[in-house]
Structure formats: C-alpha cells, structure tokens
Amino acid sequence: MNDNTSQDLARGNGNYMVSFVVGAAIGAGIALLVAPGSGAETRRRLGENLARTKNRINGLSSGVRNRLGELKEDVVKAVETGRQTFSHDREARQMKSHVE
C-alpha cells in the first residue's frame, strides 16, 4: 500500500470520528429540548429508577447467596456420604479378604 492511500484512510477515519462526535452532541441537544419533564423531575425519576434497580440487585444477590449456601450444604453432605460409603466398602473388602 502506498503512502498516499494510508494518509487518505487516516483522514477518512478522523472524519468518521468527528461526524460521530458532532452527531452525538446534536442528539444530546435534541434530547434535552424534547425531554418530557424538567431537570428536577428527570433527576427525581432517575433516582427512583436507580433505587429500584439497586433493590432488585440486592434481592438477587441475597437469593444467590442463599442458594450458594444450600449448594455448599449439599456438597458437604455428598462428600460425607462418599467418605462413609468408601470406608464401609473398604472394611467389607478387608473382612472378605480375611475370611478367604
């Protein structure tokens, strides 16, 4: 690729970035102009939504912690049952080998 083509591509990427930034600024300005409520009302609604979201997250994390606790208990019980079964089978094999 020659140097001129590389420079043209670099300028093109810069133009895309400038276009994106200008478009975002225009979009933000339009959003402010057509917002359905005042700034105070919008902030209040955002705060309420944030509080609801935090409550949902706290509820979900609490549920996950409870479920993890239950799973931990299940694993502990399963390991203990496996140990008991292994020990019982080992004793049975030892007794069988002594009888033979």
Buried (B, 14 or more C-beta within 10 A) or exposed (E): EEEEEEEEEEEEEEEEEEEEEEEEEEEEEEEEEEEEEEEEEEEEEEEEEEEEEEEEEEEEEEEEEEEEEEEEEEEEEEEEEEEEEEEEEEEEEEEEEEEE
